[in-house]
Amino acid sequence: MSRALVIGGGFGGMAAALRARKKGYEVTLIERCASLGGRAQVFTDQGFRFDAGPTVITAPFLFEELFELFGKRLEDYVEMVALDIWYQFYFQDGRTFDYGTDMSATLASIRGFNERDVQGYQNLLKTSKEIFEIGFEQLADRPFHQFSTMAAQIPALLRLKSYRSVWQMVCAHIEDDSLRQAFSIPPLLVGGNPFRTTSIYGLIPWLERKWGVHFPMGGTGALVAALEKLMRDVGITIETGTTVKRILSEHGRANGVELESSEKLPASVVISNADAAHLYTHMVDQVSTSAKLKLAGAKYSMGLFVLYVGTNRQFPQAEHHTIWMGQRYRELLEDIFEHRVLANDFSLYAHRPTATDPSFAPPGCDSFYILAPVPNLQGDVDWSREGDKLGDAIIEALDRTTLPGFRESIVTRFHMTPADFSERYLSMHGTGFSIAPIFRQSAWFRFHNKSEVLENLYLTGAGTHPGAGLPGVLSSARVVDHLLPDADA
């Protein structure tokens, strides 16, 4: 039987492993961390549980179809709950904006900021839907390793004004500055600066409106566990705590991998869910001109500072997802993405899973995951010194605003920085989302799902087409599915 080796057990790698198995391959998945999930690890301390990585689940059908490949149902493995309020935005003037499933409630919340933006938001959704119908439904799982595919889409991309940034697209419909900030946030969920990210990513508001925002009971870790059980059920071999050092090749064709232990494993095909920039920099012997150019000109996503906090009391005023907006918006993003300096201020995304699933904390307690976009390691930040200081500042800011009494209620706290992302996940420059989602790094311009260097080597994950975020990396596995021949072909 033909053997497929999958490097990396993130969502892209797990999805690709399942799809390769369905095509008849004997599949082995190798994961560097002690457990599957890639960045979606799970931390526990003193009775508290924390999802380490992605926490926002959209487009759940992309998970459902992985189970359906084998005649099984996602709901038999994990319970998915649709959230009523997707995000509560907090602004420094004390106002809040609830954004969620109930369209009339969302419009009423918008009306509290600007009456004219009620119609503006509906117009924004119409534009988002038009982009979604091309960018997601037609192109997200289409292979883009041939330039002719890209060239054929140029008229549609021009018609959709994809040369605009997401910020420009939002400003064409929304007048209120606070709402402009709220509706231009989505690129940050996939590693992009809204002022520079192509408006192709303006499809996200419609994607959320179409399928909602979900939470798997037990957290993202429970979703990883469900996929792991499915993989074991269908005969996929899983090796954790194992790092692949390099791709083996002969006559321009990948034919296996070498582990850090020096053990060599043969394979008919290799599927890499490793960071694409790391792959081409460290894991292949030769790099094509195309890959060299992409590496040389690469613009990387931001880094992430993630603070994990367990409290001895609950904060029921905090929604499941809160986006806490700082005083500055454009200027802060310029500091992060362009100047690569750690500013004194910040904006935050706070995840309170105990709002939906009390099992994340002991009775009467809360579990928090609090994320701040920060410069990646291309900036000169000493995280061994700055990590605790930033954590203290975040706790003080939340205690002063949305979570009075937060500081004194803390039972446990720890954090991850871009340095941890680099060391644990081999993410180039410690980025949170690989290369940034700008126009010159989208579709054909992004790292291809069919290797630009070796035959029989395929790529999934955030740095490949169509991009970062769970819908993106799961769609990258769909692209590989289109490219990968059947095992007996």
VOGU-3710 file (C-alpha; in Angstrom, 3 decimals, decimal comma):
1> msralviggg> 0,000/0,000/0,000  1,237/3,526/-0,788  2,363/5,423/2,289  1,646/9,077/3,066  3,682/10,819/5,751  2,083/13,919/7,283  4,381/16,361/9,088  2,532/18,266/11,786  -0,687/17,559/13,637  -2,329/20,961/13,418
11> fggmaaalra> -5,826/21,150/11,962  -4,447/21,332/8,419  -2,306/18,257/8,999  -5,068/16,241/10,648  -7,526/17,107/7,883  -4,970/16,188/5,202  -4,193/12,902/6,953  -7,867/11,951/6,939  -8,264/12,896/3,300  -5,174/10,891/2,330
21> rkkgyevtli> -6,513/7,925/4,262  -9,807/8,171/2,374  -7,806/8,007/-0,864  -6,381/4,676/0,190  -2,993/5,631/1,643  -1,398/4,059/4,667  -1,002/7,253/6,706  1,451/8,175/9,446  1,124/11,580/11,118  4,150/12,968/12,992
31> ercaslggra> 3,659/15,771/15,523  6,429/17,691/17,291  4,376/18,477/20,420  3,446/15,939/23,068  -0,155/15,944/21,843  -1,953/16,636/18,582  -3,430/19,986/17,610  -0,356/21,956/16,589  -0,973/25,337/18,189  -4,258/24,043/19,582
41> qvftdqgfrf> -2,658/22,561/22,681  -4,417/22,403/26,051  -2,912/23,683/29,310  -4,133/22,713/32,777  -3,272/24,113/36,196  -4,939/23,947/39,610  -8,209/22,680/38,179  -8,301/25,273/35,380  -8,188/24,356/31,685  -7,024/26,644/28,886
51> dagptvitap> -7,147/26,238/25,119  -3,702/27,380/24,015  -4,479/28,239/20,403  -7,532/28,931/18,203  -10,786/29,562/20,059  -13,188/30,887/17,386  -14,943/28,170/15,347  -16,673/29,216/12,135  -17,738/27,154/9,091  -18,308/23,978/11,158
61> flfeelfelf> -19,244/22,080/7,986  -15,498/21,885/7,234  -15,154/19,686/10,319  -18,368/17,776/9,642  -17,244/16,684/6,191  -14,077/15,083/7,606  -16,259/12,700/9,596  -18,665/12,212/6,700  -15,771/10,939/4,566  -15,956/7,771/6,656
71> gkrledyvem> -19,710/7,613/7,184  -19,502/9,118/10,664  -20,998/12,187/12,358  -19,169/14,995/14,133  -21,891/15,226/16,767  -21,152/11,654/17,868  -17,617/12,778/18,791  -18,039/16,320/20,136  -20,887/18,736/20,919  -20,812/22,053/19,037
81> valdiwyqfy> -22,716/25,001/20,534  -23,713/28,072/18,508  -23,072/31,315/20,422  -25,766/34,006/20,526  -23,317/36,894/20,981  -20,237/36,337/18,844  -18,188/39,239/20,194  -18,768/42,077/22,611  -16,633/45,080/21,669  -15,523/47,420/24,433
91> fqdgrtfdyg> -14,320/50,933/23,588  -12,326/53,256/25,820  -15,243/55,701/26,159  -17,078/52,912/27,986  -19,489/52,034/25,177  -20,012/48,431/24,134  -21,229/46,863/20,901  -22,808/43,415/20,920  -22,365/41,566/17,632  -24,099/38,247/17,141
101> tdmsatlasi> -26,663/35,914/15,657  -29,750/38,057/16,231  -29,741/40,445/13,283  -32,315/42,802/14,793  -30,312/43,048/18,029  -27,112/43,686/16,061  -28,800/46,453/14,073  -30,179/47,980/17,276  -26,683/47,984/18,752  -25,357/49,667/15,591
111> rgfnerdvqg> -28,144/52,255/15,787  -26,843/53,250/19,218  -23,645/54,410/17,518  -24,926/55,843/14,223  -28,377/55,549/12,654  -27,018/55,696/9,089  -24,686/52,777/9,766  -27,661/50,419/10,104  -28,070/50,538/6,327  -24,314/50,803/5,950
121> yqnllktske> -23,811/47,484/7,731  -26,402/45,797/5,518  -24,587/47,163/2,467  -21,280/45,920/3,927  -22,786/42,450/4,305  -23,929/42,527/0,682  -20,380/43,359/-0,441  -18,984/40,675/1,876  -21,376/38,111/0,405  -20,255/38,962/-3,136
131> ifeigfeqla> -16,630/38,428/-2,142  -17,538/35,230/-0,262  -19,251/33,727/-3,304  -16,033/34,101/-5,291  -13,263/34,017/-2,692  -14,601/31,183/-0,536  -17,116/29,166/-2,519  -15,173/29,161/-5,787  -11,504/29,722/-4,911  -10,769/28,615/-1,322
141> drpfhqfstm> -10,234/24,960/-2,243  -8,939/25,509/-5,781  -5,262/24,733/-6,448  -3,290/27,875/-7,360  0,102/26,400/-8,239  -0,343/27,393/-11,890  -0,290/31,093/-12,751  -2,951/30,545/-15,411  -5,425/29,835/-12,604  -4,592/33,186/-11,033
151> aaqipallrl> -4,737/35,027/-14,352  -8,217/33,674/-15,022  -9,440/35,254/-11,769  -8,079/38,752/-12,405  -11,348/40,122/-13,895  -13,339/38,881/-10,880  -10,747/40,225/-8,443  -10,846/43,625/-10,111  -14,648/43,636/-10,146  -14,630/42,933/-6,409
161> ksyrsvwqmv> -12,049/45,699/-5,858  -9,643/43,285/-4,203  -6,919/45,907/-4,503  -8,642/47,778/-1,666  -7,718/47,062/1,933  -10,302/45,709/4,354  -10,267/49,099/6,099  -11,067/50,886/2,839  -13,866/48,442/2,130  -15,403/48,970/5,571
171> cahieddslr> -15,072/52,754/5,365  -16,981/52,732/2,073  -20,055/51,612/4,051  -19,592/52,566/7,727  -19,278/56,135/9,077  -18,756/55,752/12,827  -15,085/55,345/13,708  -15,705/52,838/16,496  -17,828/50,667/14,212  -15,207/50,974/11,494
181> qafsippllv> -12,717/49,502/13,930  -15,102/46,714/14,941  -15,935/45,641/11,396  -12,328/45,829/10,185  -11,047/43,527/12,958  -11,458/40,191/11,049  -8,045/40,319/9,283  -6,382/40,284/12,705  -7,974/36,870/13,263  -5,848/35,569/10,369
191> ggnpfrttsi> -2,704/37,622/11,028  -3,278/40,704/8,902  -3,228/44,472/9,365  -6,718/45,695/8,301  -5,095/48,736/6,688  -2,980/46,541/4,395  -4,848/43,229/4,126  -6,570/42,703/0,785  -10,350/43,026/0,911  -10,546/39,434/-0,338
201> yglipwlerk> -10,642/38,805/3,406  -13,723/40,995/3,585  -15,625/37,737/3,110  -15,359/36,974/6,836  -18,432/39,009/7,979  -20,658/37,039/5,608  -19,006/33,739/6,549  -19,847/34,475/10,200  -23,373/35,550/9,301  -23,921/32,406/7,189
211> wgvhfpmggt> -22,751/29,792/9,719  -22,398/31,669/12,998  -19,670/31,383/15,628  -19,447/28,104/17,528  -17,807/26,575/20,564  -17,056/22,876/21,032  -17,968/21,776/24,545  -14,675/20,908/26,175  -12,990/23,555/24,035  -10,863/23,376/20,925
221> galvaalekl> -8,958/20,618/22,681  -12,117/18,493/22,577  -12,299/19,073/18,828  -8,686/17,912/18,497  -9,517/14,846/20,591  -12,487/14,090/18,339  -10,306/14,238/15,229  -7,646/12,109/16,914  -10,222/9,447/17,777  -11,518/9,513/14,198
231> mrdvgitiet> -7,991/9,122/12,831  -7,292/6,171/15,099  -10,680/4,659/14,240  -9,809/4,681/10,523  -6,307/3,298/10,975  -4,024/6,339/10,868  -0,753/5,924/12,787  0,062/8,859/15,069  3,479/9,664/16,509  3,730/12,617/18,928
241> gttvkrilse> 6,775/14,154/20,581  8,663/13,564/17,336  10,277/16,236/15,158  10,976/15,918/11,445  14,388/17,340/10,617  14,237/17,344/6,807  12,489/16,021/3,730  14,295/13,198/1,920  14,320/13,319/-1,866  15,759/11,684/-4,928
251> hgrangvele> 15,701/12,956/-8,512  13,525/15,900/-7,498  10,876/13,772/-5,770  10,145/13,605/-2,045  10,464/10,017/-0,844  10,453/10,243/2,939  11,630/12,195/5,964  14,519/12,181/8,395  13,709/12,660/12,072  15,829/14,593/14,567
261> sseklpasvv> 16,815/11,184/15,942  18,393/10,500/12,492  15,822/7,778/11,785  14,666/7,815/8,155  11,093/6,988/7,194  10,235/6,219/3,542  7,024/7,459/1,939  5,247/7,589/-1,409  4,070/11,143/-0,693  4,870/13,702/2,014
271> isnadaahly> 2,326/16,263/3,237  3,778/19,107/5,295  1,725/21,004/7,834  4,902/22,671/9,106  5,225/26,434/8,768  5,842/26,901/5,042  8,626/29,445/5,514  10,373/27,134/7,992  9,950/24,211/5,595  11,675/25,955/2,695
281> thmvdqvsts> 14,341/27,521/4,908  15,346/24,480/6,969  13,782/21,236/5,738  14,645/20,869/2,035  18,075/20,641/0,457  17,353/22,876/-2,531  14,884/25,713/-3,025  13,340/26,770/-6,333  13,619/30,325/-7,641  9,908/30,846/-6,952
291> aklklagaky> 10,232/29,798/-3,309  13,422/31,858/-2,887  11,649/34,973/-4,145  8,713/34,415/-1,822  11,025/33,924/1,149  13,146/36,951/0,276  10,154/39,267/-0,045  7,976/37,721/2,645  5,890/40,001/4,830  5,062/38,158/8,044
301> smglfvlyvg> 2,042/38,278/10,305  2,228/39,718/13,797  3,255/37,870/16,918  0,910/36,980/19,745  1,168/37,502/23,477  -1,332/35,187/25,155  -2,074/35,499/28,869  -3,827/32,603/30,622  -5,596/33,448/33,867  -7,671/31,468/36,353
311> tnrqfpqaeh> -9,753/33,388/38,914  -11,382/32,395/42,197  -14,620/34,137/41,261  -16,750/34,551/38,154  -17,231/37,630/35,983  -20,692/37,104/34,468  -20,610/40,505/32,778  -17,906/39,163/30,428  -19,204/37,487/27,287  -17,629/34,351/25,810
321> htiwmgqryr> -15,611/36,522/23,380  -14,681/40,141/24,156  -12,675/42,477/21,952  -11,248/45,240/24,128  -10,221/48,166/21,936  -7,360/50,391/23,063  -7,020/54,155/22,675  -5,140/53,897/19,387  -6,057/51,785/16,366  -4,188/52,576/13,151
331> elledifehr> -1,147/53,863/15,044  -0,965/50,760/17,246  -1,191/48,476/14,223  1,592/50,430/12,525  3,753/49,954/15,618  3,092/46,211/15,537  3,302/45,461/11,816  5,558/48,156/10,378  7,781/49,565/13,151  7,870/46,244/15,060
341> vlandfslya> 8,036/47,925/18,437  6,238/46,934/21,627  4,030/49,902/22,439  2,879/50,886/25,907  -0,767/50,470/24,880  -2,616/47,494/23,404  -5,902/46,079/22,201  -7,084/42,685/23,436  -9,155/39,663/22,565  -10,443/37,903/25,689
351> hrptatdpsf> -11,868/34,387/25,620  -13,932/33,326/28,638  -14,934/29,714/27,880  -16,564/29,340/31,304  -19,330/31,595/29,990  -20,481/28,535/28,015  -18,682/25,557/29,558  -18,178/25,639/33,368  -15,866/22,596/33,177  -12,970/24,920/32,268
361> appgcdsfyi> -12,630/25,981/35,916  -13,434/24,793/39,452  -16,973/25,635/40,666  -17,553/29,371/41,007  -14,353/30,222/39,101  -13,474/31,544/35,652  -10,884/30,669/33,026  -9,535/33,390/30,701  -7,395/33,413/27,560  -6,360/36,996/26,781
371> lapvpnlqgd> -4,537/37,746/23,539  -2,670/40,898/22,528  -1,256/41,350/19,009  2,440/42,234/19,333  5,481/42,482/17,025  6,922/39,211/15,784  10,567/38,356/16,461  11,739/40,627/13,646  11,244/43,305/16,293  13,834/43,734/19,027
381> vdwsregdkl> 11,802/42,740/22,084  13,330/40,872/25,007  10,350/38,727/25,941  12,115/37,248/28,966  11,866/40,733/30,485  8,788/42,165/28,790  6,397/39,215/29,166  5,558/39,681/32,838  5,417/43,480/32,459  2,920/43,230/29,602
391> gdaiiealdr> 0,869/40,700/31,552  0,744/43,047/34,544  -0,347/45,962/32,343  -3,126/43,897/30,735  -4,439/42,747/34,111  -4,420/46,338/35,421  -6,286/47,590/32,329  -9,001/44,949/32,582  -9,314/45,456/36,339  -9,771/49,191/35,742
401> ttlpgfresi> -12,398/48,800/33,006  -14,433/45,675/32,225  -13,413/43,308/35,058  -13,344/45,174/38,404  -11,676/42,991/41,015  -9,846/40,940/38,390  -6,350/41,434/39,795  -7,151/40,339/43,340  -9,091/37,259/42,160  -6,221/35,635/40,224
411> vtrfhmtpad> -5,320/32,106/41,304  -2,990/31,223/38,438  -1,469/33,058/35,476  1,139/32,339/32,833  1,763/33,438/29,270  3,117/32,635/25,821  5,132/35,037/23,658  6,414/35,003/20,064  9,579/33,380/21,427  7,453/30,435/22,574
421> fserylsmhg> 5,744/30,197/19,171  9,165/30,016/17,550  10,549/27,390/19,923  7,476/25,197/20,324  5,961/25,356/16,851  8,978/26,267/14,658  7,042/29,296/13,436  9,278/31,602/11,402  9,958/34,777/13,425  7,544/33,504/16,070
431> tgfsiapifr> 4,539/34,653/14,061  1,030/33,735/15,023  -0,193/33,146/11,458  2,825/32,616/9,138  3,028/35,098/6,230  0,622/38,039/6,210  -2,573/38,022/4,076  -1,640/40,888/1,771  -2,503/40,801/-1,944  1,012/39,918/-3,097
441> qsawfrfhnk> 0,910/36,908/-0,764  -2,501/35,568/-1,749  -3,576/32,771/-4,122  -0,766/32,035/-6,634  1,531/34,453/-4,772  1,205/32,451/-1,540  3,201/29,260/-0,900  1,661/26,610/-3,146  -0,133/23,524/-1,851  1,777/21,521/-4,460
451> sevlenlylt> 5,420/22,062/-3,620  7,389/24,491/-5,733  10,520/22,454/-4,977  9,798/18,709/-4,951  7,328/16,396/-6,616  5,213/14,312/-4,228  5,466/17,041/-1,564  2,251/18,837/-0,623  1,658/21,698/1,797  -1,182/22,611/4,131
461> gagthpgagl> -1,489/25,244/6,829  -1,573/28,974/7,453  1,264/29,917/5,076  -0,315/28,168/2,105  -3,355/28,941/-0,030  -5,974/30,020/0,987  -4,520/31,319/4,280  -4,675/31,275/8,063  -7,580/30,706/10,413  -9,414/27,415/10,857
471> pgvlssarvv> -11,520/27,721/7,677  -8,326/28,566/5,785  -6,180/25,681/7,003  -9,031/23,171/6,628  -9,564/24,453/3,093  -5,850/24,006/2,381  -6,341/20,302/3,104  -9,221/20,302/0,616  -6,822/21,711/-1,983  -4,350/18,911/-1,254
481> dhllpdada> -7,213/16,441/-1,623  -7,779/17,731/-5,177  -4,074/17,412/-5,984  -3,251/14,086/-4,336  -3,712/11,070/-6,608  -5,496/7,994/-5,319  -3,161/5,549/-3,640  -3,597/2,974/-6,392  -3,275/5,483/-9,261
//
